[in-house]
């Protein structure tokens, strides 16, 4: 177990106390809790979402504004910390190991979700997969794809495998992987999907821990979302 004091040495601005770092962890939990409540509240409605939401420009606009708002809160929580450290914005310890882990985990996650989805029905519960491809609405879909496989993974990785992992690493990397995995699952707000999202979150946390970098987890997350999005459209 690494003490918070040693975790912070040389990585925070002068005057950053252990107590202030603990307050940042509380603030992180408050953000995660608020997002989880919003996620479950959105899924609790009786009305099913329209199956063409990813073909609507307003979906991309609202999604972008939401993620930018969350990003702003993340940056406030991380203020006073070295962004290269708190967000792990550094080269992986080994590009070869990172690539191998990313490919292996991507294949594993796709297999696990493919096996669990028919049983749990998380994708059906979320209700975002279009019923098919509509070429005349391709521009709107492309914008939503950028949000889903680009902006979304970026903000979520900064939140969970970035500042969350950094603040929880004082309890050990195993705890940081598990707790950020739980938080990642809860924020998606889909009860039947908790096992799937937890497994995905743990996989992303594992690659963040092994490579000591956010980049492989970000690429893995974006790739997974992109493949899932394409599968939903052309399935």
N, C-alpha and C positions, 0 to 999 in steps of 0.2 A: 504494500500500500504506500502510495506516495503522498507525503504531507502537502497540504495546500501551500504552506510557506515555500517549500522547495519547488513546487510547481510554478510558483509565481516569480521566483528569482530571475531577474534579467529579462522578464517577458512582459512586465507591466510598467506603467509610468511611475516615476518616483512618488511616494506617498500612498500608493495603492495598498491598503491593509487587507489582512485576511478577512476581517469582518465585512469589508466592502465587497470582497469576492463572494462571500457567502450570500450577501444581499443580491448579487447578480444571479446566483443560482436560484434564489427564491423568485426573482423577476422572470427568469427563464421558465420556471415551473408555472408561474402565473400566465405567461403567454401560451404555453402548451395547454394549460387547463382551459383557457378561453377559446383556443382553436378547437379543442376537443368538444366543448359544449356547443360551439357553433356547428361543428360537423355532425354531431348526433341530432341536434335540433333540425338541421336541414333534411336529414334522412327520416325524421319522425313524422313529417307531413303525410297526409293521406293521398295527396295528389302525386301521381307518378311523373317524373320529369319527361319532357318531350324527347323523342328519340332523335331529333335533329338538332340538338343543342350545339353540337360541334360544327354545324353548318351555319351558325349564326354569328354575325360580327359582334353583337352585344355580349356574347359569351366570352369572346377573347378580350374585349374591353374590360368587362367586370373582373374577369380572372386576372388580368394584368394589374389592374388597380389594387385588387386584393393582395396579390403577391408583393407588390411594391410597398404597400402599407406594412405588411408583415416584415419585409426587409428593413424598413425604417426602424421598426421596434427592435429588431435583431441588432442593428448597428448601435442603437442607444444602449442596449444591454452590454454590448461588447466595448463600449467607449472606455478608454483608459487602458485597454489591453493591446498588446502587439497583434495587429490583424493577421500577420503571417503565421503567428503561433496559434491564436485562438481559432482561426479558420483553417489551419493546416495548409496554407497556400505556399507549398514548397514542393520541390521535386520528390517523387517517391524514393525510398531508400534503394530501390532497384526497379528500373523500368521493365525488365524482363519478368521479374516476380509479379509486378503489378499487372502486366498484361495477362500473364497466365492465370492469376487469381480472378481477374475481371471476367475473362472468357469462361473459366470454370464455374464461377458463381452465377454468371448470367445463364448458362445452360442449366445449372442446377435449379435456379429460381424459376425458370420457365417450365421445367419438368414438374416441380413441386406445385406450382400454381395451376398447371394443366390438370394435375391429378386431383387437387382440392377444389377447384372451381365447380365441377359438376356436383360435388357433394355440398359445398357451402353456398354456392350461388352468389358470391360477393359482387361479381361484375353485373349480374342481373339486378341485384339490390341497388347498386349505384346508379344504374340506368343511363349511362352515358354513351354506350356503344351505339353508333348509328345502325339503321337497318340495312344499309348498303351504300355503295359509292354513288355520289351524285356529282358528275363532272361539271355541271353548270354552276355548282356552288363551291368549286374547288378553292378559290381565293380565301373565302371565309374559313374553310376547313384548314387551309395551310396556316393561317394565323392562329387558329386554335391548337394546331399541332406544335407550333413554336412555343406556345404557352405551356402545353401539356408535357412536351418532351425537352423543353429548353428552360424557360423561366421558372416553371414549377420545381423541377429537380434542383435547379441552382439554389433557390431560396430554401427549399426543404433541407438540402445538404448543409447549407450554412447554419441552419437552425439546429439540426440534430447532430450530424457528424462534425460540425464546426464548433460553435459556442457551447452546445450542450455536452458534447463529448469532452471538450476541454475542461469545463467546470466539474464534470463528474469523474474525471480521470483521477482525482484525489482519492477515490475509493477503489482504484484499480481499473485496468482496462476491461476486465471481464464485466465488472459492474457497469461501466460506461456503455459497453456494447449492449448489455441486456436492458438497461434502463432506457437508453435512447430508442431501442427497438420497441419497447412497450409504449413509449411516448409517441413514436411514429405511427404505431397501430391505432392508438386512441384518437389521434388528430384526424385520421381519415373518417372517423365517425360512422363506421359500418360494423355493427355488432357481429354479423356472420363472417365478416372479413377479417376480424381481429387475428386469427391464427396466420392467415396468409400475409398480412401486412407486418406482423411481428417477425415472421421468418425473413421477409425482405429486409426489414430494418436491421435485424441481427446480421444478415449477410453484408449489408452496407457498412455496418459498424465494424465488422471483422476485417474487411478490406481496408478500412480507414486505419485501424489499429496496426495491421501487418505492414502496410506501406508507409505509415507515418505521413500521409498526404491525403488531401481531400479530393484531388483530381481523379484518381481511379474510381472512387465511390460515385463521383459526379457523372463520369462517363458511363458507368454501369447503370446508374439510376436513369439517366437520359435514354440509354439504349433500351432498357427494359420497358420504359413507358412508350417509346417509339414503336417497338415491336408489338406491344399490347394494343396500341392504337391502330396499327395497320391490320392486326388480326381481327379486331372488332369490326373494321370496315369491310374487309374482304372475305371474312369467314362465311 
